[in-house]
């Protein structure tokens, strides 16, 4: 299949609609079923903490869909242009399953950190501030750029049979691994905040989308995503910035 701008627009709009619906669920869901329960309390005992953690699984799964669905667009479009029409939906599903399998494992690790922080320092902003500092350093690190570069790199896919299914699932797993490597620190900060989780998750998602809009670059120390975010915000608020007209001196009378 050759490049089709209309097909790309349909894919983008469909994936973004899924993300928007997930955000709507998170905004309207009762606190006890959201990814953060009332007061961020996990209980004082380990048993109570684990029960509270299990009760939040639906909310956490929805949070992953809301935040990470836009990050699958590059891989999904690669599959659409690399697969025969009869295999396109199957390969896309395998890619998504591989991608979210990786993020599900990462979510367990991040949830364990959140659980530990909530038990050791309940209702404290110190864990969020400490991880926020780590997130800023990670955001500027060369390793972060290497992960982002690999998120843009898609391997060739087999066209037929088991090999095609294997390549689609492996592509999802690899895409998820590099996405976790890129986003883990930023994802953890909203989870540790005593309040304002929804707004923080939304801000982190917008930053991740903006940094994905940047092309692959040489790994070096620099903040990523913020310049693109500012550029997009300026374009939305003020429109394209026209260059000033050159000064033309008045004609002599």
Protein Blocks (a to p, Z undefined) as FASTA:
>chain_A
ZZdfklmmmmmmmmmmmmmmmmmmmmmpcfklmmbdehhigbjbfklmmmmmmmmmmmmm
mmmmmmmmmmmmmmmmmmmmmpcfklmmmmmmmmmmmmmmmmmmmmmmmmmmmmmmmmmm
ghiaklmmmmmmmmmmmmmpmklmmmmmmmmpccdddfbhjllmmmmmmmmmmmmmmmmm
mmmmmmmmmmmpmghklmmmmmmmmmmmmmmmpccdddddddehjlmmmmmmmmmmnopa
dddddddddddZZ
